[in-house]
């Protein structure tokens, strides 16, 4: 795929952190705010942060209140990322993406295209064909159901770019409780379902996914260096 998103050699390796246990959403927002400011000011490296959240819904800037089908069932957080409602919870790998587009090229559309490719290449490691659709955000898989082919969403993308530094990111369904998506209209899309690697019959662990995510990321965005997530501030 032709790339507009150049990887500046001088920027060095991207920090790569993996949190164990569940990370509260407010804490993640605070860390992202501090880290993106530090990246913008040249005080910190770019960061990919892998984590799990406890069960919750988030509403992006395009969320419609009528798409919250079961108010009160889970905590709801209104955020400044793009997109609509989504679910986060155990068994879903969230990757928060803090990249400096000032050095990589000021092209948000290209960044999203590369994030899509990152997810698609990761899924390919497990022999899953992920696809994009021009009228639907996220990554989709085709599968047989009741004698016909359907398309279900396996990964979501919700991004914010402020003063050319990105935050928020992507979420890949490994083995979450898919019934929790029934409390919302995921990303405002009513005519398609949600799936996961486990739902597709693949007994994949978060560790397996993390290895694939890092390998694919490095091929697309450049080298990474593993850092400790405990006490992650900037």
N, C-alpha and C positions, 0 to 999 in steps of 0.2 A: 504494500500500500504506500503510495507516495506520501511523504511526511512533510508538513509545513512546520511541525513542532520540533525545532532544532534543540539538541541537547548540548548546552554549552559546556565544554570541557572544563572551564575554570570553576564551574559551580561545584565540582566534586561529587562525592557519593551522596545519595539521598538517605537520610536517617530512616530506619525501619524498626518500628517498635510493636511488640505484641503484648497486650495486657491479658493476664490470667484472671478468671473470675469476671463478675459482671461490673461494668462501669456505669455509674449513674449518669443520666443524660446531662444534667446540669453541670456536672464535673467535666464531661467531654466538651461542652460548649465553652466553658471557661478556659480549658487548656487550648482549644483551637483559637480562641480570641487572642490569648497571650502569644501563642506560637506564630500565628500569621503576622502579628505586629512585629515580632522579632525578626521574622524572615524579611519583611518589608524594609526593616531598618538595617538589615545586614548583620544582625546579632545572632542568628541561628540558621541552621541548615534546613532545607526542605524536609518534610516529614510525611511518611506513610504510617498510619497508626491503625493496627488491627485490634478489634475488640468485639465483645458481646455486650449488649444491653439487657437489663431486665425487661419484662414485657411492657411495651408502651406503644403509643401511636405518636407520630409526628405529622404536623401539617405544614406544608411549604407555602410559599407566597401565593400560589394559585389554588389553594384548597378551598372547597365549597362546603359549608357547614352541613348541607344535606347529605354529603358523602360520609359523614360520621354516623353510622347506622345504629350503633349501640353506645350512646353517651354514658359515661360513668363506669363502663366495664373495665377500662384501663386508663392510666394517666395519659393525658394528651398534651403535647408540647407544640406550641406554635413557634416556628423557626423562620429565619431569613433566607433559607435555601430556596432554590427553585423547585417547582413541582407541586404535588398535591398531598393527599394523605398516604402514609405508608406505615407498616408495622415493623418494629424491631423487637427481638427477643432471643432467648437462648436457642442455640442451634443455627443462628444466622451469623455469618461473618460480615461484620461491618468494617469497611476500610475508609478511614478519613484521609483525604488527599490534600496536602498542603504544599502546593507547588508554586514556584515563582515564574509567572508568565512574563515578567519584565525581562528575564534573561532567556526564556524559552521561546519567546515570540508571542505577541499580543493577539492571540487567535483562540477565542473561547470555543468556537465550533470545532476547531481542530483538536482541542483538548478533549472535548466530549467524544469525538470520533476515536481518539486514542484510548480513552477509558473503556469505550465499548469493545475495542479490539483486545484490550487487556482481559476483560471478562470472557470474551469469546475464546481466546487462546487458553485461558485457564480451564474452561469447561472442556476444551478439546483434549486436555490431559487425561480426562476421564471418559473419553469417547462420546461426549455429549456435543451435539451440534447446536450452538447458540447462534441466534440470528437477530438482526435489528429490523424494525419496521418504520417507514417514514412517518406514519401517522400515530405511532405508539412509542413511548419512551421505554427504555430498559432493554433487557435481553430476553428473548423468547425461544422456546423449544416446541417443536411439533411432535405430537404423539397420538397414537390411536386411542379412541375412547368411544365405546358403544357403537362400534362399526364405522366410525368416521375419524378423520384427522382433526385434531384441535390444536390450538396454540395456547400455551400457558407461559406465564412470566416466571423466570427463575432468578432474575437479578434486577435490581433497581439502581437508578442513578439520580441523585439529587445534589446539585452543586451550587455553591455561591462563589463568586469572584468579586473581591473588593480591592480596588487599587492594585489590580493585577496579581493578587495572591489568592489562590483557591482555598476553599474549605468545604466541609461536609464531604460527600463522595459517593461510594457505592455500597450496596448490600447484596450479598450472594446467599441464597437459601441452601444451606447444607442439610440440616435436619431440624427445622423449627416446627412449632405447632401451627400447621397451616390453617387450623380452624380459627385462629385469631384474626386472620385476614378477613373473616366474615363480618367483623365489626365495622369495616370501612368499605368504601369503593376504592380499591388500591389504584392510586394515580389517576383516579377519575374514569377508569376503564371498566365498564360493566359487562361487556360481552365475552370476556376471556377470564380464565382462571389463573391460579398461582400454583407453582410446583416447587420441588426441591430435588436435590440429588438423591436423598433418601426415598422420596416419593417416586422417583424414576427407577428405583430398585438398586441404587448404588450405595453400599455401606461405607461411605467416605467420612473420614474424621476431619475435624477442623485443622488438625496438624497437616493432613494430606493437602487440604485446600491451601493452607498457608504456604507450603512448599511450592505448589503450582503457581500461586499468586506472585510470589517473589521471583520465580524464574521468568514468568511472562512479563512482569513489570520491567525487569532488567533488560530484556530484549527490546522493549519498546521505548523506555524512558531513560535507561542508563543504569549505572551501578548503584548498589545500596550498601549501607553498613548497618549491622544489627546493633541496636542500643537497648538499654534497659528501660522498660516502660514504667517501673515503679518510681513514683515521685516525679513523673514527667511534668515539667513546667514549661520550659521553652526548648 
